[in-house]
Amino acid sequence: MKKLVMCFGAFDGLHPGHEDLFRQAKEQGDELVVIVARDATVLEIKGNLPGRNEQDRLAVVSGHPFVDDARLGNLDDRYRIIEEIKPDVLCLGYDQEAFTENLDNELARRGISANIIRCGPYEPAPTFRAPFEAEEEAFAEAEYEERGLPL
């Protein structure tokens, strides 16, 4: 039986942090389902509409290679989609707060036994620096110190 993983968010302009969330979530199971927040939900939570409408955001998320299925959330009962899909694992973003405070209690109330995991923050890979750049920087620091100048 396949292990089903779910994550959710607005995903208004997919960026490397979102991609990292998808990667971390996908590592938790076999299939990743991503729930894209409805425009009205984003407005309610963030106080303004997203820059891209829900259909555009859904299309972008659906096309991501880590995502096996993407769906819009429900407007009337935001937890119903979790009931419908019945994921084994729910992955939350490292800073995700909306609808997470009593999530474990809400899942238990509905008879859902998904494991809740908080993913780590995105950490970009260090940028490459050519050896001569480091040498030039060290030379400049030594020259400043020699002259008694602040760095």
Secondary structure, 3 states (H helix, E strand, C coil): CCCEEEEEECCCCCCHHHHHHHHHHHCCCCEEEEEECCHHHHHHHHCCCCCCCHHHHHHHHHCCCCCCEEEECCCCCCCHHHHHHCCCEEEECCCCCCCCCCHHHHHHHCCCCCEEEECCCCCCCCCCCCHHHHHHHHHHHHHHHHHCCCC
